[in-house]
């Protein structure tokens, strides 16, 4: 996520796959989101102001899968930090900071799908929406890095330009997600947890720099904001269409037996 975020850096084979898939999406008119997979219990979005379940409650509710569509995520899926320290989010209201920031801990282990389900439960978000965003951002690969910068001041972890600035399954851009790195790269659960907190804060109306047309209760607007850092600008609208397409097609159902 970031203001004026450049296009993601992808390898040529990946670009071809994305272009072909998006063309198929346009042809099939992918515009309708869904909240529940047919015949299967799932987590759905909670309304503005709802009481959110704890991470422990959600850990008990998540169905534990044995299938792992991304075995390369295994180490990061089982990395839990014993200390999480996140500074104040300057772009958010005091109420959002007080209510949500302190809940971020990444304290969950499991398969990639189970982690996404846990994050959706903890933050009152639709599980399939998080799955779709994770496809768009990283194809569910926690090792994904992107948004390279030529500015040495943007580099972290001893990297040198050109260096990535976005990390992990939900592509947290450290320039605009204070306190996220290095756990955003080390831990899948932390990455999803941090993303969920920001989307929930946005959904509750907690961003303090957006214009008068921004307000609580617009989940899709918040999904687009994660990409562009702006409210319903052309970049965010294109991003929303891509996520809607993945939500409609659910490619993860082809990766493993759910």
N, C-alpha and C positions, 0 to 999 in steps of 0.2 A: 504494500500500500504506500502511496506517496503522492504529494501534489505534483502535477505535471509529470506523472510517471511515464517513462519511456517504455516502448514495447519490450517484452521479455526477450532475453537472449536465449535462443534455442539453436540446436544443431540442425543442419539441413534436412536430414531424414525426419526429424520431429516436426519441422515446419511443414513438410509435405503432408504428413499425416494430419496435422491440425487443419490445413487449408482444405484437404479433401473432406474431412469430417464436417467442417463448418459449411461447405457447399451442400453436403447432404442434409444438414440441419435446415438450411434455407429452403431447400426443395420440399422438405417435409413439414415446413411451417411450424418450427418449434417455438411456440409462444406460451404454452400453458403449463404452469407449475403444478406439482402434486405434493401432497403432504404425507400420504400413507401408501406404502406398497401393498398391493392387493393381497389379501389373505394373511398379512403378517403384522403383528403389533410393532409399532415404531414410535419414536418420540416426535411430537409435533410442537409448533411454536406456541408459546404462552403469551397472553395479551400484555400490553403495557401495564406496568404496576403490579404484575403478578409476583407472588412469593416464589423465589427460585429454590429448587432443591439443592442440597449440599453435594459436594463431590463424592462424599461417602455414600449418600443415599443413591446417587446415580451409579456408582460402582456396583452396588448390590442389584440394581435393576437391569444393567446391561447384560444382554445375552452373550455368553463367551463362545466365540467361534474358534474352531480348530483350524479352519482354512485361512491361509494368509496369502492374499494375491500379490503382496509385495514383500517377499522374504528378505530383501535387502534392507528393509526397515527394522528388522528384528532388534538390533542393538539399540537404536534410538527409541523403539517402542517400549523398551524396558529400562530406559534411563530415567531416573527420578532424582532430582536434586534435593539435598537436605537443607538447602537455603535458597530462598527466592527473595530478591530485593528489587522492588520496582518503584522508581520515583514518581512524583506527581505528574499526571498527564495534563500538560499546560493547555492543550486544546479542548479540554473537557471541563464541565462544570464541577464545582466542589462536591455537589451531591453525587455525581457519577463517580468521582474519585473515591468518595467515602463508601459508596455502596458496592462498587464492583472491583476496584483495583486490588483490594486486600484479599479477594477470593481467589486470585490467580495463584496456583501452586503446582499444576501439572502432575498431581499425585494420582497417577493411574498407569497401569501397564496392561497390555493386551495386544490383540491384533490391530492392524491399521483401522479396520472397520469398527471394531469395538471402541477404539479411542475416539473416532469421529462420533459414534453414538453417545459415548460418555460426555463429550463436549457439548453436544446438542442438548442433552438432558440437563446438564449443569447450568446452561445459559438460556434455557427455554427457547431453543431454536429448532427448526425443522431438521431432522436428521438427514433426509435426502438432500436438502438444500446444502448442508455442509459437505456432503459427499460430492455434490455437483461442483461446488466451488473448489474443492480439493482436486478434482479432475482438471478443471480449467487452470488452476495455479501450478500444479506439479505432476499431474497424472498419478497422484497418491504417492509420490516418491519424496520421502523426507530429505534425501540428499540433494534435492534440487536447489540450485543457486541461480540468480539472475540479476537484472538491472545493474549492469556493470558501470562503474564510474572511473573517470580518468583523474579525479581529484584525490590526491593522497590522504586528505583529511577525512574522506568518506570510507577509507579502508579500515577493516577491523581484523583481529586475529593474526596480526603480523603480515597481512597480505599487502601487496603492492599493486599499483594501477597497471592495467585495468582490473579492478577488483569488484566482486559482487557485493551488492548492498541488500538483497532480499534473500531470505533463507527459509528452507523447510517446506513442509506440506502445504501450508497456507500462504507461503511467501511473505513473511513479515519483513518489511523494509526497516532496517534498524534506525535509519535517519528519522523516521516518524513514529517509531514504536519504542519509546525509552525503556531501557532495562530489559529488552527482549533478547539481545545477543549476549552471550553465546548459547544460552539455553534454547533459543529458537532453532539452532542448528543441531544441538545435541539431543533434544528430547521432542519426540512427536507429540506427546501429551501436552507438554508445555506450549508448544506451537499452537495446537488446536485450542487450548485453554485461553491463551492470550488473544487469539483471534475472536473467540466467542465473547470474551469480555468487551472487546471494542465494538463488535456488532450489536451486542445487547445495549451498550451505552448509547450508541447511535440511535437504536430503535426506541430507546426511552427518551430521546430528545436531549441527550447530554453533551452534544458538541457545541462549543461556544463561538465558533468563527464562521459558521455557514449563514446564508442569508435568510430573509424572512420567509421564503418558500419552504424552508426546512422545518420539520416538526416531528413529534413522536408518532410511531405507528406505521412507518413506511419501510418495511423490511427490504424490498427490492431497491429502494433508494440507498439504503445502507450498504447493500451488497455492491452497488456501483461505486459508492463512496470509498470503499476499501481499495478499489483499483485506482481511482483518479485523485482522491482526496478532495473532490469537489462534489457539488450536489446536482445530479442529473445533467451534467455537461455531456457533450457528444462522446467523449471517451468512456464515461461510465455507462452511457446507454448502450454502446456497442458491447461492453463487457457483460452487461445484464443479459443481452440477447444470447451471448455465448453460454452463459451459465444456465439460462432457461433451456437451452437446447440440450445440454448435458442432463439437466433435471428431467426433461421429457424422455430422453432415450436411455438413461441409466446404464451407461456402459459397464459399471462395476458388477452388474449382474452376470456379465459374460466372463468376468475374471475369476470368480469363485462361486461355489454353491452355497447360497445364503438360505 
